[in-house]
């Protein structure tokens, strides 16, 4: 395999799809050595097939706003790789959504899902719809119109979407309601992240953040320390950041910063349970302003406009919001402030420059496909419960999530351990996920 040649070919076929090309290059550079040890992969052109999606659906979503005005958005579903199970991955509603973003997310999801130990392929979807400032009725009408276009391509053994940025339990509910009406069947396994009264799994809303902290625990233990007493800065205040803040606090860490598009809230004494609960209200308000935290808790939180969470001194940085949200300058600022660990909770939350800066300055860095896999893992557990028509107790779901995150960490260590004893978590995660998908593709023939 020649990474440069493959990347040149991809860039020529998909010009301007920067996020997608970035994600592919990172994986190919990690797996090049091990791939070239398997001539059977080269003969079957595994990489050339793996970097292109199985198929992509693009469609118009037309809906009517509260003023009676007709609105149109673009919707997508990228079914990236189904070698080890049905396509599985979230739906993202955000004005920046485009095909490049969803292809990168679907590509990443393929390896993330392989790491979970569960039989799930990779997919992603969404629309360039902006939920900020929309009424509940507008959200419902958009979700119904979106599902009207997509429903025939979904199924519990075909393609199972979940939530992502801009898509929470409310949106999943509206989409499932429309699916049920169109399909004329009560098949809850077709979507995950559902409400608890109709097929949802206990711990699913918290799972991405909880799983990320379980992974971080193992990472710290391997480095000879633990999370108790450590200071944490995290970005975002949606479900993922909320789950991360909740579990970090439970485990004895101190969350000293959260951020949003408008700036950062510094919380010197650590976030409290009341503040964590308020994060959900902030998300539900659709205002997308972290300043609301300082307004609500003026004695505990100080808001600074235009700054990121990475401007606050911390031991552990947890990007929880969006891709490429932490850049090289942010990494340098964190290092200068004494940060020792960075675990990507968002998908591709760090730029390549930031990752390189961390790795060359002794900061232990772990990628999103490993760190944040707890969310999709618990979605997989939700699918299992739906298929069996039962619901597990919280302790059982949490125990399975613990086991999966420990298994992912072990796989990263196995494939990422270097001669000097340090661990390249990026390489470890990429090789572990790739080998599982590649072997399945090889055994299923040229299709």
C-alpha positions as a Markdown table, in Angstrom:
| # | Residue | x | y | z |
|---|---|---|---|---|
| 1 | Unk | 0.0 | 0.0 | 0.0 |
| 2 | Unk | 1.3 | 3.5 | -0.9 |
| 3 | Unk | -0.6 | 6.0 | 1.3 |
| 4 | Unk | 0.5 | 9.0 | -0.8 |
| 5 | Unk | -0.8 | 7.4 | -4.1 |
| 6 | Unk | -4.1 | 6.4 | -2.5 |
| 7 | Unk | -4.6 | 9.9 | -1.0 |
| 8 | Unk | -3.8 | 11.6 | -4.3 |
| 9 | Unk | -6.4 | 9.4 | -6.0 |
| 10 | Unk | -9.0 | 10.1 | -3.4 |
| 11 | Unk | -8.4 | 13.9 | -3.4 |
| 12 | Unk | -8.8 | 13.9 | -7.2 |
| 13 | Unk | -12.1 | 12.0 | -6.9 |
| 14 | Unk | -13.4 | 14.0 | -3.9 |
| 15 | Unk | -11.9 | 17.5 | -4.1 |
| 16 | Unk | -12.6 | 19.8 | -1.2 |
| 17 | Unk | -13.8 | 17.0 | 1.1 |
| 18 | Unk | -11.2 | 17.9 | 3.7 |
| 19 | Unk | -12.6 | 16.2 | 6.8 |
| 20 | Unk | -13.1 | 13.0 | 5.0 |
| 21 | Unk | -9.6 | 13.1 | 3.5 |
| 22 | Unk | -8.1 | 14.0 | 6.9 |
| 23 | Unk | -9.8 | 11.0 | 8.5 |
| 24 | Unk | -8.7 | 8.5 | 5.8 |
| 25 | Unk | -5.1 | 9.7 | 5.9 |
| 26 | Unk | -4.8 | 9.4 | 9.6 |
| 27 | Unk | -6.0 | 5.8 | 9.5 |
| 28 | Unk | -3.9 | 4.8 | 6.5 |
| 29 | Unk | -0.7 | 6.2 | 8.0 |
| 30 | Unk | -1.4 | 4.2 | 11.2 |
| 31 | Unk | -2.1 | 0.9 | 9.5 |
| 32 | Unk | 0.5 | 1.1 | 6.6 |
| 33 | Unk | 3.1 | -1.1 | 8.2 |
| 34 | Unk | 0.7 | -3.9 | 9.4 |
| 35 | Unk | -1.3 | -3.8 | 6.1 |
| 36 | Unk | 1.9 | -4.4 | 4.1 |
| 37 | Unk | 2.5 | -7.5 | 6.1 |
| 38 | Unk | -0.7 | -9.0 | 4.6 |
| 39 | Unk | -0.4 | -9.5 | 0.9 |
| 40 | Unk | -3.8 | -11.1 | 0.8 |
| 41 | Unk | -5.2 | -7.6 | 1.8 |
| 42 | Unk | -3.4 | -6.0 | -1.1 |
| 43 | Unk | -4.6 | -8.6 | -3.6 |
| 44 | Unk | -8.2 | -8.1 | -2.6 |
| 45 | Unk | -7.7 | -4.3 | -2.6 |
| 46 | Unk | -9.1 | -4.0 | 0.9 |
| 47 | Unk | -8.0 | -0.4 | 1.5 |
| 48 | Unk | -9.2 | 0.9 | -1.9 |
| 49 | Unk | -12.7 | -0.7 | -1.1 |
| 50 | Unk | -12.7 | 0.3 | 2.5 |
| 51 | Unk | -12.2 | 4.0 | 2.0 |
| 52 | Unk | -15.2 | 4.4 | -0.2 |
| 53 | Unk | -18.8 | 4.2 | 1.2 |
| 54 | Unk | -21.0 | 1.3 | 0.2 |
| 55 | Unk | -23.6 | 3.8 | -0.8 |
| 56 | Unk | -24.9 | 7.3 | -0.1 |
| 57 | Unk | -28.5 | 8.6 | -0.1 |
| 58 | Unk | -28.9 | 12.4 | -0.6 |
| 59 | Unk | -32.4 | 13.9 | -0.5 |
| 60 | Unk | -34.4 | 17.1 | -0.1 |
| 61 | Unk | -36.3 | 17.6 | 3.1 |
| 62 | Unk | -39.2 | 20.0 | 2.7 |
| 63 | Unk | -41.1 | 21.3 | 5.7 |
| 64 | Unk | -43.2 | 24.3 | 6.8 |
| 65 | Unk | -42.2 | 26.6 | 9.6 |
| 66 | Unk | -44.4 | 28.3 | 12.2 |
| 67 | Unk | -45.0 | 31.3 | 10.0 |
| 68 | Unk | -46.3 | 29.0 | 7.2 |
| 69 | Unk | -43.2 | 29.5 | 5.1 |
| 70 | Unk | -41.9 | 26.5 | 3.1 |
| 71 | Unk | -38.3 | 25.5 | 4.0 |
| 72 | Unk | -36.0 | 23.1 | 2.3 |
| 73 | Unk | -32.9 | 21.4 | 3.6 |
| 74 | Unk | -30.5 | 18.7 | 2.4 |
| 75 | Unk | -30.6 | 15.3 | 4.1 |
| 76 | Unk | -28.1 | 12.5 | 3.9 |
| 77 | Unk | -27.4 | 8.9 | 4.9 |
| 78 | Unk | -24.0 | 7.4 | 4.3 |
| 79 | Unk | -23.9 | 3.6 | 4.6 |
| 80 | Unk | -20.2 | 3.3 | 4.8 |
| 81 | Unk | -19.3 | -0.3 | 5.6 |
| 82 | Unk | -21.5 | -3.3 | 6.5 |
| 83 | Unk | -18.8 | -6.0 | 6.7 |
| 84 | Unk | -19.4 | -6.9 | 10.4 |
| 85 | Unk | -23.0 | -5.9 | 10.9 |
| 86 | Unk | -25.9 | -3.6 | 10.0 |
| 87 | Unk | -24.9 | 0.0 | 9.4 |
| 88 | Unk | -24.9 | 1.9 | 12.7 |
| 89 | Unk | -24.2 | 5.6 | 13.3 |
| 90 | Unk | -25.8 | 8.8 | 14.4 |
| 91 | Unk | -27.8 | 11.5 | 12.6 |
| 92 | Unk | -26.5 | 15.1 | 12.9 |
| 93 | Unk | -28.6 | 18.2 | 12.5 |
| 94 | Unk | -26.4 | 21.2 | 12.1 |
| 95 | Unk | -26.0 | 24.0 | 9.4 |
| 96 | Unk | -22.4 | 22.9 | 8.7 |
| 97 | Unk | -23.4 | 19.3 | 7.8 |
| 98 | Unk | -22.2 | 18.3 | 4.3 |
| 99 | Unk | -21.1 | 15.2 | 2.6 |
| 100 | Unk | -17.5 | 15.5 | 3.6 |
| 101 | Unk | -18.4 | 15.7 | 7.2 |
| 102 | Unk | -20.7 | 12.7 | 7.1 |
| 103 | Unk | -18.2 | 10.5 | 5.1 |
| 104 | Unk | -15.5 | 11.3 | 7.7 |
| 105 | Unk | -17.9 | 10.4 | 10.5 |
| 106 | Unk | -19.1 | 7.2 | 8.7 |
| 107 | Unk | -15.5 | 6.1 | 8.1 |
| 108 | Unk | -14.5 | 6.7 | 11.7 |
| 109 | Unk | -17.7 | 5.0 | 12.9 |
| 110 | Unk | -16.7 | 1.8 | 11.0 |
| 111 | Unk | -13.6 | 1.3 | 13.1 |
| 112 | Unk | -15.2 | 2.6 | 16.3 |
| 113 | Unk | -18.0 | 0.1 | 16.0 |
| 114 | Unk | -15.4 | -2.7 | 15.3 |
| 115 | Unk | -13.7 | -1.8 | 18.5 |
| 116 | Unk | -16.8 | -2.2 | 20.6 |
| 117 | Unk | -16.8 | -6.1 | 20.2 |
| 118 | Unk | -20.4 | -5.8 | 18.9 |
| 119 | Unk | -21.5 | -6.8 | 15.4 |
| 120 | Unk | -22.1 | -3.3 | 13.9 |
| 121 | Unk | -21.1 | -1.8 | 10.6 |
| 122 | Unk | -20.4 | 1.9 | 10.1 |
| 123 | Unk | -22.8 | 4.7 | 8.9 |
| 124 | Unk | -23.7 | 8.3 | 9.5 |
| 125 | Unk | -26.3 | 10.8 | 8.4 |
| 126 | Unk | -28.0 | 14.0 | 9.0 |
| 127 | Unk | -29.1 | 17.3 | 7.5 |
| 128 | Unk | -28.0 | 20.9 | 7.2 |
| 129 | Unk | -31.0 | 21.9 | 9.4 |
| 130 | Unk | -30.3 | 24.3 | 12.2 |
| 131 | Unk | -32.3 | 23.4 | 15.3 |
| 132 | Unk | -31.2 | 26.5 | 17.2 |
| 133 | Unk | -34.1 | 28.8 | 17.8 |
| 134 | Unk | -36.7 | 26.4 | 16.3 |
| 135 | Unk | -39.9 | 25.7 | 18.1 |
| 136 | Unk | -40.8 | 22.2 | 19.3 |
| 137 | Unk | -43.5 | 22.0 | 16.5 |
| 138 | Unk | -40.9 | 23.0 | 13.9 |
| 139 | Unk | -38.5 | 20.3 | 15.1 |
| 140 | Unk | -41.3 | 17.8 | 14.9 |
| 141 | Unk | -42.3 | 18.7 | 11.4 |
| 142 | Unk | -38.7 | 18.6 | 10.2 |
| 143 | Unk | -38.0 | 15.2 | 11.8 |
| 144 | Unk | -41.2 | 13.8 | 10.2 |
| 145 | Unk | -40.2 | 15.2 | 6.8 |
| 146 | Unk | -36.7 | 13.8 | 7.2 |
| 147 | Unk | -37.9 | 10.3 | 8.0 |
| 148 | Unk | -40.4 | 10.4 | 5.2 |
| 149 | Unk | -37.5 | 10.3 | 2.8 |
| 150 | Unk | -35.3 | 7.9 | 4.6 |
| 151 | Unk | -37.5 | 5.2 | 6.2 |
| 152 | Unk | -37.3 | 2.6 | 3.4 |
| 153 | Unk | -33.5 | 2.3 | 3.8 |
| 154 | Unk | -33.6 | 1.5 | 7.5 |
| 155 | Unk | -34.2 | -1.6 | 9.5 |
| 156 | Unk | -32.9 | -3.4 | 12.6 |
| 157 | Unk | -30.8 | -5.7 | 10.4 |
| 158 | Unk | -30.1 | -3.1 | 7.7 |
| 159 | Unk | -29.3 | 0.3 | 9.1 |
| 160 | Unk | -29.9 | 1.6 | 12.6 |
| 161 | Unk | -29.4 | 5.4 | 13.1 |
| 162 | Unk | -29.0 | 7.1 | 16.5 |
| 163 | Unk | -28.6 | 10.7 | 17.7 |
| 164 | Unk | -25.7 | 12.9 | 17.3 |
| 165 | Unk | -25.1 | 16.7 | 17.4 |
| 166 | Unk | -28.5 | 18.4 | 17.3 |
| 167 | Unk | -30.4 | 15.1 | 17.6 |
| 168 | Unk | -31.4 | 13.9 | 21.1 |
| 169 | Unk | -34.3 | 11.9 | 22.6 |
| 170 | Unk | -36.9 | 14.4 | 21.4 |
| 171 | Unk | -35.8 | 14.2 | 17.7 |
| 172 | Unk | -35.4 | 10.4 | 17.9 |
| 173 | Unk | -39.0 | 10.2 | 19.2 |
| 174 | Unk | -40.4 | 12.3 | 16.4 |
| 175 | Unk | -38.5 | 10.3 | 13.7 |
| 176 | Unk | -39.5 | 7.0 | 15.2 |
| 177 | Unk | -43.2 | 8.0 | 15.3 |
| 178 | Unk | -43.1 | 8.8 | 11.6 |
| 179 | Unk | -41.2 | 5.6 | 10.8 |
| 180 | Unk | -43.9 | 3.5 | 12.7 |
| 181 | Unk | -46.7 | 5.2 | 10.8 |
| 182 | Unk | -45.1 | 4.6 | 7.4 |
| 183 | Unk | -43.8 | 1.1 | 8.1 |
| 184 | Unk | -47.0 | -0.1 | 9.8 |
| 185 | Unk | -45.0 | -2.0 | 12.4 |
| 186 | Unk | -43.8 | -1.5 | 15.9 |
| 187 | Unk | -40.1 | -2.2 | 15.4 |
| 188 | Unk | -38.2 | -0.2 | 18.0 |
| 189 | Unk | -34.8 | -1.7 | 16.9 |
| 190 | Unk | -34.7 | 0.6 | 13.9 |
| 191 | Unk | -33.5 | 3.6 | 15.9 |
| 192 | Unk | -31.5 | 3.9 | 19.1 |
| 193 | Unk | -31.4 | 6.6 | 21.8 |
| 194 | Unk | -35.2 | 6.1 | 22.3 |
| 195 | Unk | -37.3 | 7.1 | 25.3 |
| 196 | Unk | -37.4 | 4.7 | 28.3 |
| 197 | Unk | -41.1 | 4.0 | 27.9 |
| 198 | Unk | -40.8 | 2.6 | 24.4 |
| 199 | Unk | -37.6 | 0.6 | 24.0 |
| 200 | Unk | -34.8 | 2.9 | 25.1 |
| 201 | Unk | -31.9 | 1.6 | 27.1 |
| 202 | Unk | -31.0 | 2.7 | 30.6 |
| 203 | Unk | -27.8 | 4.8 | 30.6 |
| 204 | Unk | -27.9 | 5.5 | 26.8 |
| 205 | Unk | -28.0 | 9.3 | 27.2 |
| 206 | Unk | -25.0 | 9.2 | 29.5 |
| 207 | Unk | -23.2 | 6.4 | 27.8 |
| 208 | Unk | -20.8 | 8.4 | 25.5 |
| 209 | Unk | -19.6 | 10.5 | 28.4 |
| 210 | Unk | -19.5 | 7.7 | 30.9 |
| 211 | Unk | -17.7 | 5.4 | 28.6 |
| 212 | Unk | -15.1 | 8.1 | 27.8 |
| 213 | Unk | -14.3 | 8.5 | 31.5 |
| 214 | Unk | -14.1 | 4.7 | 32.0 |
| 215 | Unk | -11.5 | 4.7 | 29.1 |
| 216 | Unk | -9.7 | 7.6 | 30.7 |
| 217 | Unk | -9.6 | 5.8 | 34.0 |
| 218 | Unk | -7.8 | 2.8 | 32.3 |
| 219 | Unk | -5.5 | 5.2 | 30.4 |
| 220 | Unk | -4.5 | 6.9 | 33.7 |
| 221 | Unk | -4.0 | 3.6 | 35.5 |
| 222 | Unk | -1.7 | 2.4 | 32.7 |
| 223 | Unk | 0.2 | 5.6 | 33.1 |
| 224 | Unk | 0.6 | 5.0 | 36.8 |
| 225 | Unk | -1.9 | 7.4 | 38.3 |
| 226 | Unk | -5.7 | 7.8 | 38.8 |
| 227 | Unk | -8.4 | 10.4 | 38.1 |
| 228 | Unk | -9.1 | 11.4 | 41.7 |
| 229 | Unk | -8.1 | 15.0 | 42.3 |
| 230 | Unk | -7.4 | 15.7 | 38.7 |
| 231 | Unk | -8.7 | 18.9 | 37.1 |
| 232 | Unk | -10.7 | 18.6 | 33.8 |
| 233 | Unk | -11.6 | 21.0 | 31.1 |
| 234 | Unk | -14.2 | 20.0 | 28.6 |
| 235 | Unk | -16.0 | 21.6 | 25.7 |
| 236 | Unk | -19.7 | 21.6 | 25.0 |
| 237 | Unk | -22.7 | 21.2 | 27.2 |
| 238 | Unk | -24.8 | 18.7 | 25.3 |
| 239 | Unk | -25.5 | 15.1 | 26.2 |
| 240 | Unk | -21.9 | 14.0 | 25.7 |
| 241 | Unk | -20.3 | 16.8 | 27.8 |
| 242 | Unk | -23.1 | 16.3 | 30.5 |
| 243 | Unk | -22.3 | 12.6 | 30.7 |
| 244 | Unk | -18.5 | 13.3 | 30.9 |
| 245 | Unk | -19.0 | 16.0 | 33.6 |
| 246 | Unk | -21.3 | 13.7 | 35.6 |
| 247 | Unk | -18.9 | 10.7 | 35.6 |
| 248 | Unk | -15.7 | 12.7 | 36.0 |
| 249 | Unk | -17.2 | 14.3 | 39.2 |
| 250 | Unk | -18.4 | 10.9 | 40.5 |
| 251 | Unk | -14.9 | 9.5 | 40.0 |
| 252 | Unk | -13.4 | 12.3 | 42.1 |
| 253 | Unk | -12.1 | 14.7 | 39.4 |
| 254 | Unk | -12.9 | 18.4 | 39.4 |
| 255 | Unk | -14.4 | 19.8 | 36.2 |
| 256 | Unk | -13.0 | 23.4 | 36.1 |
| 257 | Unk | -14.2 | 24.6 | 32.6 |
| 258 | Unk | -17.0 | 24.1 | 30.1 |
| 259 | Unk | -17.2 | 26.0 | 26.8 |
| 260 | Unk | -19.6 | 26.8 | 24.0 |
| 261 | Unk | -19.6 | 28.7 | 20.7 |
| 262 | Unk | -19.8 | 32.0 | 22.6 |
| 263 | Unk | -16.9 | 31.4 | 25.1 |
| 264 | Unk | -15.9 | 29.6 | 28.2 |
| 265 | Unk | -17.2 | 29.3 | 31.8 |
| 266 | Unk | -14.4 | 28.8 | 34.3 |
| 267 | Unk | -15.5 | 27.0 | 37.5 |
| 268 | Unk | -12.5 | 27.2 | 39.9 |
| 269 | Unk | -14.1 | 25.1 | 42.6 |
| 270 | Unk | -15.4 | 22.4 | 40.2 |
| 271 | Unk | -18.8 | 21.9 | 38.7 |
| 272 | Unk | -21.6 | 20.9 | 41.1 |
| 273 | Unk | -24.5 | 18.5 | 40.6 |
| 274 | Unk | -26.9 | 21.5 | 40.2 |
| 275 | Unk | -24.7 | 22.9 | 37.5 |
| 276 | Unk | -24.5 | 19.5 | 35.7 |
| 277 | Unk | -28.3 | 19.3 | 35.8 |
| 278 | Unk | -28.5 | 22.8 | 34.3 |
| 279 | Unk | -26.4 | 21.7 | 31.3 |
| 280 | Unk | -29.4 | 19.7 | 30.1 |
| 281 | Unk | -31.6 | 22.8 | 30.4 |
| 282 | Unk | -29.1 | 24.8 | 28.4 |
| 283 | Unk | -29.1 | 22.2 | 25.6 |
| 284 | Unk | -32.9 | 22.0 | 25.5 |
| 285 | Unk | -33.2 | 25.8 | 25.3 |
| 286 | Unk | -31.6 | 25.8 | 21.8 |
| 287 | Unk | -29.9 | 29.0 | 22.7 |
| 288 | Unk | -26.4 | 27.4 | 22.4 |
| 289 | Unk | -24.9 | 29.8 | 24.9 |
| 290 | Unk | -22.6 | 28.6 | 27.7 |
| 291 | Unk | -22.8 | 32.1 | 29.2 |
| 292 | Unk | -26.2 | 30.9 | 30.6 |
| 293 | Unk | -24.3 | 28.9 | 33.2 |
| 294 | Unk | -22.5 | 32.0 | 34.6 |
| 295 | Unk | -25.8 | 33.8 | 34.6 |
| 296 | Unk | -27.5 | 31.0 | 36.5 |
| 297 | Unk | -24.6 | 30.5 | 38.9 |
| 298 | Unk | -22.7 | 33.8 | 39.1 |
| 299 | Unk | -20.9 | 33.0 | 42.3 |
| 300 | Unk | -19.4 | 29.8 | 41.0 |
| 301 | Unk | -18.8 | 30.3 | 37.2 |
| 302 | Unk | -17.0 | 33.1 | 35.4 |
| 303 | Unk | -17.8 | 33.6 | 31.7 |
| 304 | Unk | -15.2 | 34.9 | 29.2 |
| 305 | Unk | -16.4 | 35.6 | 25.7 |
| 306 | Unk | -14.4 | 34.3 | 22.7 |
| 307 | Unk | -12.2 | 31.9 | 24.7 |
| 308 | Unk | -12.1 | 28.1 | 24.6 |
| 309 | Unk | -12.0 | 25.6 | 27.5 |
| 310 | Unk | -8.4 | 25.0 | 26.6 |
| 311 | Unk | -7.5 | 28.4 | 28.0 |
| 312 | Unk | -8.1 | 27.1 | 31.5 |
| 313 | Unk | -5.4 | 25.3 | 33.4 |
| 314 | Unk | -6.2 | 21.6 | 33.7 |
| 315 | Unk | -4.7 | 18.1 | 34.0 |
| 316 | Unk | -7.0 | 16.5 | 31.5 |
| 317 | Unk | -8.5 | 18.0 | 28.4 |
| 318 | Unk | -11.7 | 16.4 | 27.1 |
| 319 | Unk | -13.0 | 17.8 | 23.7 |
| 320 | Unk | -16.7 | 16.9 | 23.7 |
| 321 | Unk | -18.2 | 19.1 | 21.1 |
| 322 | Unk | -17.2 | 19.1 | 17.4 |
| 323 | Unk | -14.5 | 17.9 | 14.9 |
| 324 | Unk | -11.3 | 19.9 | 14.8 |
| 325 | Unk | -12.3 | 22.0 | 17.8 |
| 326 | Unk | -8.9 | 21.8 | 19.4 |
| 327 | Unk | -6.1 | 23.1 | 17.1 |
| 328 | Unk | -2.3 | 23.3 | 17.4 |
| 329 | Unk | -2.3 | 26.6 | 19.2 |
| 330 | Unk | -4.8 | 25.2 | 21.7 |
| 331 | Unk | -2.6 | 22.2 | 22.3 |
| 332 | Unk | 0.4 | 24.5 | 22.9 |
| 333 | Unk | -1.6 | 26.5 | 25.4 |
| 334 | Unk | -2.7 | 23.4 | 27.2 |
| 335 | Unk | 0.9 | 22.1 | 27.4 |
| 336 | Unk | 2.1 | 25.4 | 28.7 |
| 337 | Unk | -0.5 | 25.2 | 31.4 |
| 338 | Unk | 0.6 | 21.7 | 32.5 |
| 339 | Unk | -2.0 | 19.4 | 30.8 |
| 340 | Unk | -0.8 | 15.8 | 30.7 |
| 341 | Unk | -3.7 | 13.9 | 29.1 |
| 342 | Unk | -6.1 | 14.6 | 26.2 |
| 343 | Unk | -8.9 | 12.2 | 25.4 |
| 344 | Unk | -11.0 | 13.0 | 22.4 |
| 345 | Unk | -14.7 | 12.5 | 23.3 |
| 346 | Unk | -15.9 | 14.2 | 20.2 |
| 347 | Unk | -15.3 | 12.6 | 16.8 |
| 348 | Unk | -11.9 | 13.8 | 15.4 |
| 349 | Unk | -12.0 | 16.7 | 18.0 |
| 350 | Unk | -8.3 | 17.5 | 17.5 |
| 351 | Unk | -6.6 | 18.7 | 14.4 |
| 352 | Unk | -3.6 | 16.7 | 13.1 |
| 353 | Unk | -1.3 | 19.5 | 14.3 |
| 354 | Unk | -2.8 | 19.3 | 17.8 |
| 355 | Unk | -2.3 | 15.6 | 17.9 |
| 356 | Unk | 1.3 | 15.9 | 16.7 |
| 357 | Unk | 2.0 | 18.6 | 19.3 |
| 358 | Unk | 0.6 | 16.5 | 22.1 |
| 359 | Unk | 2.6 | 13.4 | 21.0 |
| 360 | Unk | 5.9 | 15.2 | 20.6 |
| 361 | Unk | 5.5 | 16.9 | 24.0 |
| 362 | Unk | 4.8 | 14.0 | 26.2 |
| 363 | Unk | 1.0 | 14.5 | 26.5 |
| 364 | Unk | -0.8 | 11.1 | 26.4 |
| 365 | Unk | -3.4 | 11.4 | 23.6 |
| 366 | Unk | -6.3 | 9.0 | 22.8 |
| 367 | Unk | -8.5 | 9.3 | 19.7 |
| 368 | Unk | -12.3 | 9.6 | 19.6 |
| 369 | Unk | -12.9 | 6.3 | 17.9 |
| 370 | Unk | -11.7 | 4.6 | 21.1 |
| 371 | Unk | -12.6 | 7.1 | 23.8 |
| 372 | Unk | -16.2 | 7.8 | 22.7 |
| 373 | Unk | -17.2 | 4.3 | 21.6 |
| 374 | Unk | -19.3 | 3.9 | 24.7 |
| 375 | Unk | -22.2 | 5.7 | 23.1 |
| 376 | Unk | -22.5 | 3.4 | 20.1 |
| 377 | Unk | -21.7 | 0.4 | 22.3 |
| 378 | Unk | -24.7 | 1.2 | 24.4 |
| 379 | Unk | -26.7 | 1.7 | 21.3 |
| 380 | Unk | -25.7 | -1.8 | 20.3 |
| 381 | Unk | -26.8 | -3.0 | 23.7 |
| 382 | Unk | -30.1 | -1.2 | 23.2 |
| 383 | Unk | -30.5 | -3.1 | 19.9 |
| 384 | Unk | -29.9 | -6.4 | 21.7 |
| 385 | Unk | -32.5 | -5.6 | 24.3 |
| 386 | Unk | -35.0 | -4.6 | 21.5 |
| 387 | Unk | -34.4 | -7.9 | 19.6 |
| 388 | Unk | -35.0 | -9.9 | 22.8 |
| 389 | Unk | -38.0 | -7.8 | 23.8 |
| 390 | Unk | -36.7 | -7.0 | 27.3 |
| 391 | Unk | -34.9 | -4.3 | 29.3 |
| 392 | Unk | -31.8 | -4.8 | 31.4 |
| 393 | Unk | -31.3 | -3.2 | 34.9 |
| 394 | Unk | -28.9 | -0.2 | 35.2 |
| 395 | Unk | -26.2 | -2.3 | 36.9 |
| 396 | Unk | -26.2 | -4.8 | 34.0 |
| 397 | Unk | -25.9 | -2.1 | 31.3 |
| 398 | Unk | -23.2 | -0.3 | 33.2 |
| 399 | Unk | -21.2 | -3.6 | 33.7 |
| 400 | Unk | -21.4 | -4.3 | 30.0 |
| 401 | Unk | -20.3 | -0.7 | 29.2 |
| 402 | Unk | -17.4 | -1.1 | 31.6 |
| 403 | Unk | -16.3 | -4.4 | 30.0 |
| 404 | Unk | -16.5 | -2.9 | 26.5 |
| 405 | Unk | -14.4 | 0.2 | 27.3 |
| 406 | Unk | -11.8 | -2.0 | 29.1 |
| 407 | Unk | -11.7 | -4.3 | 26.1 |
| 408 | Unk | -11.2 | -1.3 | 23.8 |
| 409 | Unk | -8.4 | 0.0 | 26.0 |
| 410 | Unk | -6.7 | -3.4 | 26.0 |
| 411 | Unk | -6.9 | -3.5 | 22.1 |
| 412 | Unk | -5.3 | -0.1 | 21.9 |
| 413 | Unk | -2.5 | -1.1 | 24.2 |
| 414 | Unk | -2.0 | -4.4 | 22.3 |
| 415 | Unk | -1.6 | -2.8 | 18.9 |
| 416 | Unk | -0.2 | 0.6 | 20.0 |
| 417 | Unk | 2.6 | -0.4 | 22.5 |
| 418 | Unk | 6.0 | 0.9 | 21.4 |
| 419 | Unk | 9.5 | -0.5 | 22.1 |
| 420 | Unk | 10.0 | 2.1 | 24.8 |
| 421 | Unk | 6.9 | 0.9 | 26.6 |
| 422 | Unk | 4.8 | 4.0 | 25.8 |
| 423 | Unk | 1.5 | 3.6 | 24.0 |
| 424 | Unk | 0.5 | 5.2 | 20.7 |
| 425 | Unk | -3.3 | 5.1 | 21.2 |
| 426 | Unk | -4.0 | 6.5 | 17.7 |
| 427 | Unk | -2.1 | 3.7 | 16.1 |
| 428 | Unk | -3.5 | 1.1 | 18.4 |
| 429 | Unk | -7.1 | 2.0 | 17.9 |
| 430 | Unk | -6.8 | 2.3 | 14.1 |
| 431 | Unk | -5.0 | -1.1 | 13.7 |
| 432 | Unk | -7.4 | -2.9 | 16.0 |
| 433 | Unk | -10.5 | -1.7 | 14.2 |
| 434 | Unk | -9.0 | -2.1 | 10.8 |
| 435 | Unk | -7.9 | -5.7 | 11.3 |
| 436 | Unk | -11.4 | -6.8 | 12.3 |
| 437 | Unk | -13.1 | -5.1 | 9.4 |
| 438 | Unk | -10.4 | -6.1 | 6.8 |
| 439 | Unk | -10.6 | -9.8 | 7.8 |
| 440 | Unk | -14.4 | -9.8 | 7.5 |
| 441 | Unk | -14.2 | -8.2 | 4.1 |
| 442 | Unk | -11.6 | -10.7 | 3.0 |
| 443 | Unk | -13.6 | -13.7 | 4.1 |
| 444 | Unk | -16.8 | -12.4 | 2.4 |
| 445 | Unk | -15.2 | -12.2 | -1.1 |
| 446 | Unk | -15.0 | -9.5 | -3.7 |
| 447 | Unk | -18.3 | -7.7 | -3.4 |
